[in-house]
């Protein structure tokens, strides 16, 4: 029974890591494609996502992305 729980734990961790990787790549691509190139906003957000990983991606998703969509429509 312990080996089954261990297997489920490993499966859960792998699923979480894959989910985080998908979110990170999605936000990075979204920023690269849709963020306007005026000023340094694009560079700063990309650096935040690269160095902070999933935390930077979540910050971009909840803070900057809604602002960008409201301002520029995409």
Secondary structure, DSSP 4 states (H G I P E B T S, - for coil): -HHHHHHHHHHHHHHHHHHHHHHHHHHHHHHHHHS--STTHHHHHHHHHHHHTHHHHHHIIIIIHHHHHHHH--
